[in-house]
Amino acid sequence: MRIVSVSENKDKEKRISITPETAKKYLANGFEVSLPENYGDHLGFKNKEYLDLGVKIVKDKKELIESGDIVIQLGLLSNEHLSEFKENQILIGVLDPFKNQEIINDLNKKKIKCFSLEMLPRITRAQSMDILSSQANLAGYKAVVDSFAEFEKAIPMMMTAAGTVPAAKVLIVGAGVAGLQAIATAKRMGAIVYATDVRMASKEQVESLGGKFLTVEGAENLETEGGYAKEASEDFKKKQEDLLAETLKKIDIVICTALIPGKKAPKIIKEEMIKNMNAGSVIYDLAAIQGGNSALTELDKVVEKNGVKIIGETNILNKLPTSASNLYSKNVFNFVLNLYDKENKKININLEDEIIEKTLLK
């Protein structure tokens, strides 16, 4: 069985899917591994490091794709590369089937099995493969660090002979994996942290990290069986809006992380709310790629409105590509092992396995 990966468009994606560490693990489990020239150069992983492990370096991209039984990527490849796939190959990545259903259908017609890792079920056995959690952890951390760099005041409370500098007040919108990491990071740096989420189960997690959970009166628990947030009712949205409008008047930094799988990000912070925020405040919108939680978010821009900076990043993980690649590649390795029948040296697509059944795109 040969595993291959093609270089991503580095203008958009600096992460890689196979690090030397995971290449070594694939080889130890009986796989062959082939990669293009300079695959990990930009992260400090040189060709020689891969070659010394036993990885084959292939110059021709078409030959590389055609030689693979399993192709591992971050996202979908370009149409040119997809046209080079042959029957019965396996493609693994973050394929975003909600946006790319037509392309997935075309690949299925060619008998190419597509596995999209963001569709993994939230079960204990899948935790080591959970790319959403590993990448969101890093995103939550980096969003706090970057927003603090934009905020032109001190973060922790400081008592000096010249007077006291008050601690910055931070609001985390959405207490999923990214939000919880943002709470922990902001608390470690001395901020006073508040958080809000539609899932009532988040309250205990927020408070365990030292955050203050903002509860909407008469709140309903808006959590799917899979542990994700679902869309709120109009009544809940109105109550949440009123609570946020008052809270934001005293907040210095907002980290937005609220996402609903397969849908546009909910618009939680309205333009009118931003107008009432203090000049010098910062909003970091991690949901920007899905439309943003803030009404004024623009992709890859810092928008300034009434002295408030609104930051929207397409891919914040491009700022931590080495750490993100290390975690992503380990997640994928664990997923591939779950697919692999080591005894017979073949892939076993067992649809009775919930992990396989949920991630296989049909």
C-alpha positions in Angstrom: 0.0 0.0 0.0 1.5 3.3 -1.0 0.6 6.6 0.7 1.2 9.9 -1.2 0.7 13.6 -0.6 1.0 16.5 -3.1 2.2 19.9 -2.0 -0.6 22.4 -1.2 -0.9 25.9 -2.6 1.4 27.6 -0.1 -0.2 31.0 -0.6 -3.3 29.5 1.0 -2.1 26.6 3.0 1.3 26.1 4.7 0.4 23.0 6.7 1.5 19.6 5.4 -0.2 16.2 5.8 2.9 14.0 6.4 5.7 15.0 8.7 8.9 13.0 9.0 7.6 11.7 12.3 4.4 10.3 10.7 6.3 9.1 7.6 8.4 6.9 9.9 5.2 5.5 11.5 3.7 4.7 8.1 6.8 2.9 7.0 7.0 0.9 10.3 3.5 -0.3 9.6 4.3 -1.6 6.2 3.2 1.2 4.0 5.3 2.8 1.3 5.4 6.7 1.3 6.0 8.9 -1.7 6.2 12.7 -1.6 7.1 15.6 -4.0 10.4 17.4 -3.9 10.7 20.1 -1.2 7.4 19.0 0.3 8.3 20.2 3.8 11.1 22.6 3.1 9.2 25.7 4.2 8.7 24.1 7.7 12.3 23.0 8.0 11.7 19.4 6.9 14.3 18.8 4.2 14.2 16.1 1.4 17.2 14.3 3.0 15.2 13.9 6.3 12.5 12.1 4.4 14.9 10.1 2.2 16.9 8.9 5.2 13.7 7.4 6.5 12.9 5.5 3.3 10.4 7.9 1.7 10.5 8.0 -2.1 10.8 11.5 -3.6 8.9 11.8 -6.9 9.4 14.8 -9.2 6.4 14.3 -11.5 3.2 15.3 -9.8 1.0 13.2 -12.2 3.1 10.2 -11.6 3.0 10.8 -7.9 -0.8 10.9 -7.7 -1.3 7.9 -10.0 1.1 5.8 -7.9 -0.8 6.3 -4.6 -3.3 3.9 -3.1 -4.1 6.6 -0.5 -3.8 10.3 -1.1 -3.6 12.5 2.0 -4.2 16.2 1.8 -5.4 19.2 3.8 -8.2 20.1 1.4 -9.4 19.2 -2.1 -6.8 19.3 -4.8 -7.0 21.5 -7.9 -9.2 20.2 -10.8 -6.0 19.5 -12.7 -4.8 17.1 -10.0 -8.2 15.6 -9.4 -8.4 14.6 -13.0 -5.3 12.5 -12.5 -6.9 10.2 -10.0 -7.6 6.7 -11.0 -10.3 4.2 -10.0 -10.3 2.8 -6.4 -7.9 5.3 -5.0 -8.6 6.8 -1.5 -8.6 10.5 -0.8 -8.4 11.7 2.8 -8.5 15.3 4.0 -10.8 18.1 5.0 -13.0 18.0 1.9 -15.9 20.3 3.0 -18.7 18.3 1.3 -21.2 21.0 2.0 -19.4 23.3 -0.5 -17.9 20.7 -2.8 -20.7 18.1 -3.2 -20.5 18.3 -7.0 -16.8 17.6 -7.1 -17.3 14.7 -4.5 -20.0 13.2 -6.8 -17.6 13.3 -9.8 -14.9 11.5 -7.7 -17.4 8.9 -6.5 -18.4 8.2 -10.1 -14.7 7.4 -10.7 -14.9 4.9 -7.8 -12.6 7.1 -5.7 -13.4 6.8 -2.0 -13.4 10.2 -0.3 -13.0 10.5 3.5 -13.6 13.9 5.0 -12.1 14.1 8.5 -14.2 17.1 9.7 -17.2 14.6 9.7 -15.7 12.4 12.4 -18.2 11.5 15.1 -17.5 12.9 18.6 -16.9 9.5 20.2 -14.1 8.4 22.5 -12.5 6.0 20.0 -12.2 8.9 17.4 -10.5 11.3 19.7 -7.0 10.5 18.4 -8.2 11.3 14.9 -10.1 14.5 15.7 -8.6 17.1 13.4 -11.2 19.7 14.4 -10.2 19.6 18.0 -6.4 19.5 17.5 -6.5 22.4 15.0 -9.1 24.4 17.0 -6.9 24.2 20.1 -4.1 26.0 18.3 -6.5 28.5 16.6 -8.0 29.5 20.0 -4.5 30.0 21.5 -3.2 32.0 18.5 -6.3 34.2 18.3 -5.7 35.3 21.9 -2.0 36.0 21.3 -2.7 38.0 18.1 -5.6 40.0 19.6 -3.5 40.9 22.6 -0.7 42.1 20.3 -3.3 44.4 18.6 -4.7 45.7 21.9 -2.6 48.7 22.9 -2.9 48.3 26.6 -1.5 45.9 29.2 -3.5 42.7 29.8 -2.9 41.8 33.5 -3.7 44.1 36.4 -0.6 45.9 37.4 -0.2 47.8 40.7 2.4 50.5 40.5 3.5 53.5 42.5 2.0 55.6 39.7 -1.4 53.9 40.0 -3.2 50.7 39.0 -3.5 49.4 35.5 -6.8 47.4 35.3 -6.9 43.9 33.9 -8.3 43.6 30.3 -11.8 42.1 30.0 -12.1 39.4 27.4 -15.3 37.9 26.0 -15.2 34.5 24.2 -18.1 33.9 21.9 -18.6 30.1 21.6 -17.1 27.8 24.2 -16.1 24.8 22.0 -12.6 23.6 21.7 -11.2 26.8 20.3 -13.2 28.9 22.8 -12.0 26.9 25.8 -8.4 27.1 24.7 -8.9 30.9 24.3 -10.3 31.1 27.8 -7.4 29.2 29.3 -4.8 31.3 27.3 -6.4 34.6 28.2 -6.7 33.6 31.9 -3.0 32.6 32.0 -2.1 36.0 30.7 -4.0 37.8 33.4 -7.2 38.9 31.7 -10.7 38.8 33.3 -12.6 36.3 31.0 -16.3 36.0 30.2 -17.8 33.4 27.8 -21.1 32.6 26.2 -22.4 29.6 24.3 -25.7 28.1 23.3 -24.8 24.8 24.9 -25.5 24.8 28.6 -23.0 22.0 29.1 -20.3 24.6 28.4 -21.0 26.4 31.6 -19.2 24.0 33.8 -16.2 23.8 31.4 -15.9 27.6 31.2 -16.1 28.0 35.0 -13.5 25.2 35.5 -11.0 27.3 33.5 -11.8 30.4 35.6 -14.1 32.1 33.1 -17.5 33.7 33.9 -20.3 32.1 31.9 -23.0 34.5 30.6 -26.3 32.8 30.8 -29.4 33.9 28.9 -32.4 33.9 31.1 -34.6 30.8 30.4 -31.8 29.4 28.1 -32.5 26.3 26.1 -29.8 23.7 25.6 -28.9 23.9 21.9 -26.6 20.9 21.5 -26.8 18.2 18.9 -26.3 14.5 19.8 -22.8 14.8 18.3 -21.8 17.6 20.7 -22.0 20.4 18.2 -24.0 23.7 18.5 -27.3 23.9 16.6 -29.2 26.9 15.4 -31.0 28.9 18.1 -34.6 30.0 18.1 -35.5 33.6 17.4 -36.5 34.2 21.0 -33.2 32.9 22.2 -31.3 35.0 19.7 -33.1 38.2 20.9 -32.3 37.4 24.6 -28.7 36.7 23.7 -28.5 39.9 21.7 -29.7 42.0 24.6 -27.3 40.4 27.0 -24.3 40.8 24.6 -25.2 44.4 23.8 -24.9 45.3 27.5 -21.8 43.1 28.1 -19.8 44.5 25.2 -19.9 48.0 26.6 -17.3 46.9 29.2 -15.3 44.4 27.1 -11.9 45.1 25.7 -11.3 42.1 23.5 -13.7 39.7 21.9 -12.7 36.3 20.4 -15.4 34.8 18.1 -15.4 31.1 17.6 -19.1 30.2 17.1 -19.7 27.8 14.2 -22.5 25.5 13.1 -21.3 22.6 10.9 -22.3 23.0 7.2 -23.9 26.4 7.7 -22.9 30.0 7.6 -21.5 31.3 10.9 -24.3 33.0 13.0 -24.1 36.8 13.1 -23.9 37.3 16.8 -22.2 40.7 17.2 -24.3 43.3 15.3 -23.0 46.6 14.0 -25.0 48.5 16.6 -23.2 46.6 19.4 -19.8 47.5 17.9 -20.7 51.2 17.9 -21.2 51.0 21.6 -17.9 49.3 22.4 -15.0 51.3 23.8 -12.5 52.8 21.3 -9.3 50.6 21.3 -11.2 47.4 21.7 -10.4 44.4 19.4 -12.7 41.7 17.9 -10.9 38.6 16.5 -13.3 36.6 14.4 -12.2 33.0 14.0 -15.5 32.3 12.2 -14.5 34.6 9.3 -14.1 31.8 6.8 -17.7 30.9 7.2 -19.0 34.5 7.1 -18.0 35.6 10.6 -19.8 36.1 13.9 -19.3 39.9 13.6 -21.4 42.0 11.2 -18.3 43.9 10.1 -15.8 41.1 9.6 -13.9 41.0 6.3 -11.7 38.1 5.2 -8.0 38.8 5.7 -8.5 42.4 6.7 -8.4 44.5 9.8 -11.5 46.7 9.7 -11.6 49.7 12.0 -15.0 51.1 13.0 -15.4 53.8 15.7 -11.9 52.9 17.0 -12.7 49.2 17.3 -10.5 46.8 15.3 -12.2 43.8 13.7 -9.8 41.1 12.5 -10.8 38.3 10.1 -8.4 35.5 9.1 -8.9 33.0 6.3 -6.5 30.5 7.9 -5.0 31.4 11.3 -3.2 28.1 11.3 -0.9 29.4 8.6 0.7 31.3 11.5 1.5 28.0 13.4 2.0 25.7 10.4 4.6 23.4 12.1 2.6 22.7 15.2 -0.6 22.4 13.2 1.1 20.0 10.7 2.5 17.8 13.5 -1.0 17.4 15.1 -2.9 17.0 11.8 -0.5 14.4 10.4 -0.9 12.3 13.7 -4.7 12.6 13.5 -4.6 11.3 9.9 -2.1 8.5 10.7 -4.5 7.2 13.4 -7.4 7.4 10.9 -5.5 5.4 8.3 -4.5 2.7 10.8 -8.2 2.3 11.6 -8.9 1.7 7.9 -6.0 -0.7 7.5 -6.1 -4.5 7.7 -2.5 -5.0 8.7 -2.7 -8.8 8.5 -3.9 -8.8 4.9 -2.1 -5.6 4.0 -5.2 -3.9 2.5 -7.8 -1.2 3.3 -10.9 -2.5 4.9 -13.9 -0.1 4.4 -16.1 -1.5 7.1 -19.3 0.5 7.1 -20.3 -1.0 10.5 -17.5 1.1 12.0 -19.1 4.4 12.9 -15.8 6.3 12.2 -15.6 5.0 8.7 -19.3 5.2 8.0 -19.6 8.9 9.1 -16.5 10.2 7.2 -17.0 8.3 3.9 -18.7 10.7 1.5 -21.3 9.1 -0.6 
